[in-house]
Amino acid sequence: MLPDIEPVNRESTAAIIARQLREAIMTGALPPGAQLGEAELAARFQVSRGPLREAMQRLVSEGLLRSERHRGLFVIDLEPGDVYDVYAARAAIERAAAIRIMRGDTERAVTELTEALDAMVVAAGESDQNALPEADLRFHEALVEASGSRRLVRMARTLLIETRMCLAALQRTDPGTEDRVAEHTAIIEAMKAGDERRVLELLDAHMEDAITRLAPGSSLHSGPPPSVPADGVDIAG
C-alpha cells in the first residue's frame, strides 16, 4: 500500500468548462435568455473553440442552453409550465424521501436537518442576497440525502440548477426570512413528533407556495398553467 496517494484528475477541458458554465447559469451570473458568444468565452477560458463547443453542446443536451438557428446559443428561459414541472417533480421526490425518513432513522435525519436549518439562520443574517436561497436549497438536499436512497438523490440533483434559477426569481416575491425559516422548522418539528402525515402536508405546502408565486394559475392539485407561446413572458428574466 502506498501512503498519501491522491487520485489523478482526469476531467477534460470540456468538462471543466461545462461545470463552470453550469455554475454560472445556476447562480444567475449567466441569466435566463443570455446569449453565449464563442469568441468571448474562448478568450475568457483561454481555450480553443473545440472544447468550448463540446462543453456548450453538453449543456444543450442537459436542457440548460437552447440553440437558435442563425443566432447561436442562449440560456434557457423558465416559463410557468417549466416552474410547475420543477416543483411538482421536487414534491414527488421529497415526499418519497420523507416517507423513507419517517420509517427509518428519523433521529439521524432530524440531526442533519437541524444543522441545515442552523445554516439557514446564519445565512439569513448575511448581506449576500444569495446566501439564504443557497442555504434553503441545501436543506432540501439534506432531506433527500437523509432518505438514504441513491436514486432519489440522483433524481434530485438533476433538478438542482433549474431549482436555483427558480429561487433567483423567487427572491423577488419572497415571503420574508422569518417565514422561510419557520416553514423549515415546522418540517423538523413534525419529524420529531413522528407525524408523517404532517411532514408530507408541510412539504406539499412549501412547494405549492413556490408554484403559486412563480407560476400563477397553477398548483400541485389543479395542474400546470395553460401553455404559453414560445415568446411568452419569461418569469425568471
C-alpha positions in Angstrom: 0.0 0.0 0.0 1.3 3.4 -1.0 0.5 6.2 1.5 -0.7 9.7 0.6 -1.6 8.8 -2.9 -4.3 11.1 -4.4 -6.4 10.1 -7.5 -5.4 11.6 -10.8 -7.8 14.3 -12.0 -8.9 13.1 -15.5 -11.5 15.8 -16.0 -11.3 17.0 -19.6 -11.1 20.6 -20.6 -14.6 20.5 -22.0 -15.9 19.0 -18.7 -14.2 21.8 -16.7 -15.7 24.5 -19.0 -19.2 22.8 -18.8 -19.0 22.7 -15.0 -18.1 26.4 -14.8 -20.8 27.4 -17.3 -23.3 25.3 -15.4 -22.4 27.1 -12.1 -22.8 30.5 -13.8 -26.3 29.5 -15.0 -27.2 28.2 -11.6 -26.1 31.4 -9.8 -27.6 33.7 -12.3 -24.2 35.1 -13.5 -25.5 33.9 -16.9 -29.1 34.9 -16.6 -32.1 33.4 -18.5 -32.1 34.5 -22.1 -28.4 35.4 -22.1 -26.5 34.7 -25.4 -23.2 32.8 -25.2 -20.6 34.3 -27.6 -18.0 31.8 -28.7 -15.2 34.2 -29.3 -15.7 36.0 -25.9 -15.9 32.8 -23.9 -12.9 31.2 -25.7 -10.9 34.3 -24.7 -12.2 34.2 -21.1 -11.4 30.5 -20.7 -8.2 30.8 -22.8 -9.0 27.8 -24.8 -9.7 27.0 -28.5 -13.2 26.8 -29.7 -13.2 23.0 -30.0 -13.5 22.2 -26.2 -15.7 25.2 -25.7 -18.2 24.0 -28.3 -18.1 20.5 -26.8 -18.9 22.0 -23.4 -21.8 24.1 -24.7 -23.3 21.1 -26.5 -23.3 19.2 -23.2 -25.4 22.0 -21.7 -27.7 21.9 -24.7 -28.2 18.2 -24.1 -28.9 18.9 -20.4 -31.5 21.4 -21.4 -29.7 24.4 -19.9 -28.9 26.0 -23.3 -31.1 26.3 -26.3 -29.9 26.7 -29.9 -31.5 29.2 -32.3 -30.8 28.8 -36.0 -28.5 31.5 -37.3 -28.4 33.2 -33.9 -26.4 31.0 -31.6 -26.9 29.6 -28.1 -28.9 31.1 -25.3 -29.5 30.2 -21.6 -33.0 28.8 -21.3 -35.9 30.8 -20.0 -38.2 29.3 -17.4 -41.8 29.8 -18.3 -44.7 29.0 -15.9 -45.0 25.4 -17.1 -41.3 24.8 -16.5 -41.6 26.1 -13.0 -44.6 23.8 -12.3 -42.7 20.8 -13.6 -39.6 21.6 -11.5 -41.6 22.0 -8.2 -44.0 19.1 -9.0 -41.0 16.8 -9.5 -39.4 18.1 -6.4 -42.6 17.5 -4.4 -42.7 13.9 -5.6 -39.1 13.2 -4.8 -39.1 14.9 -1.4 -42.3 13.2 -0.4 -40.8 9.9 -1.2 -37.6 10.8 0.8 -39.7 12.0 3.8 -41.6 8.7 3.9 -38.3 6.8 3.9 -37.0 9.0 6.7 -40.2 8.6 8.9 -40.0 4.8 8.5 -36.2 4.7 9.0 -33.6 6.5 11.1 -35.7 9.6 11.8 -33.4 10.8 14.7 -30.3 11.0 12.5 -32.3 12.8 9.8 -33.5 15.4 12.3 -30.0 16.0 13.5 -28.8 16.6 9.9 -31.7 18.8 9.0 -31.3 20.8 12.2 -27.7 21.6 11.2 -29.0 22.7 7.7 -31.6 24.8 9.4 -28.9 26.4 11.6 -27.0 27.3 8.4 -30.2 28.9 7.1 -30.5 31.1 10.2 -26.8 32.2 9.8 -27.4 32.9 6.1 -30.4 35.0 6.9 -28.2 37.4 8.7 -25.7 37.8 5.9 -25.6 40.7 3.5 -25.2 38.4 0.5 -28.7 38.0 -1.0 -27.8 34.6 -2.4 -26.8 33.2 1.0 -30.3 32.3 2.2 -31.5 30.8 -1.1 -28.4 28.6 -1.2 -28.9 27.5 2.4 -32.6 26.8 1.7 -31.6 24.6 -1.2 -29.0 22.7 0.9 -31.7 22.0 3.5 -33.8 20.2 0.8 -30.7 18.4 -0.5 -30.0 17.2 3.1 -33.6 16.0 3.4 -33.3 13.8 0.2 -29.8 12.6 1.2 -31.1 11.6 4.7 -33.5 9.2 3.0 -30.5 7.0 2.1 -31.9 6.5 -1.4 -29.2 6.9 -4.0 -31.8 7.0 -6.8 -33.8 9.8 -5.1 -30.5 11.7 -4.6 -29.6 11.3 -8.3 -33.0 12.5 -9.4 -33.0 15.5 -7.1 -29.6 16.6 -8.3 -30.9 16.7 -11.9 -33.3 19.4 -10.7 -30.7 21.4 -8.8 -29.8 24.0 -11.4 -33.3 24.7 -12.6 -34.4 25.0 -8.9 -31.6 27.5 -8.3 -32.8 29.5 -11.3 -36.3 29.5 -9.8 -35.0 30.6 -6.5 -33.4 33.6 -8.1 -36.8 34.7 -9.3 -38.5 33.7 -6.1 -36.4 36.2 -4.2 -38.4 39.0 -5.8 -41.6 37.5 -4.2 -40.0 36.3 -1.0 -42.4 35.9 1.9 -39.7 37.0 4.3 -36.8 35.5 6.1 -38.7 34.6 9.3 -41.5 32.8 7.4 -38.9 30.9 5.4 -37.1 29.7 8.5 -40.4 28.9 10.2 -41.5 26.7 7.3 -38.4 24.6 7.6 -38.6 24.5 11.4 -42.1 23.1 11.2 -40.9 20.3 9.0 -38.3 19.3 11.5 -40.7 19.5 14.4 -43.2 17.3 12.7 -40.5 14.7 12.1 -39.5 14.9 15.8 -43.2 14.2 16.7 -43.3 11.2 14.3 -46.2 12.8 12.4 -45.6 11.5 8.8 -48.8 13.0 7.5 -48.0 16.4 8.8 -44.5 16.2 7.3 -45.9 15.5 3.9 -48.5 18.2 4.2 -45.8 20.8 5.1 -43.7 19.7 2.1 -46.6 20.0 -0.2 -47.5 23.4 1.1 -43.9 24.5 0.7 -43.8 23.5 -3.0 -47.3 24.8 -3.5 -46.3 28.3 -2.2 -43.4 28.5 -4.6 -45.6 27.4 -7.6 -48.3 29.9 -6.7 -45.9 32.8 -6.6 -43.8 31.9 -9.6 -46.5 30.3 -11.9 -49.8 32.0 -11.1 -52.8 30.0 -12.2 -51.2 26.6 -11.4 -50.9 24.3 -8.4 -49.9 20.8 -7.4 -53.6 20.0 -7.2 -55.1 21.7 -10.3 -52.1 21.0 -12.6 -49.8 23.2 -14.7 -50.9 26.5 -16.3 -52.2 26.7 -19.8 -49.3 26.5 -22.3 -47.9 29.9 -23.4 -46.3 30.9 -26.7 -42.6 30.3 -27.1 -42.0 34.0 -27.0 -44.2 34.4 -23.9 -43.2 36.4 -20.8 -40.2 34.9 -19.0 -40.8 34.6 -15.3 -37.1 34.4 -14.5 -35.9 37.2 -16.7 
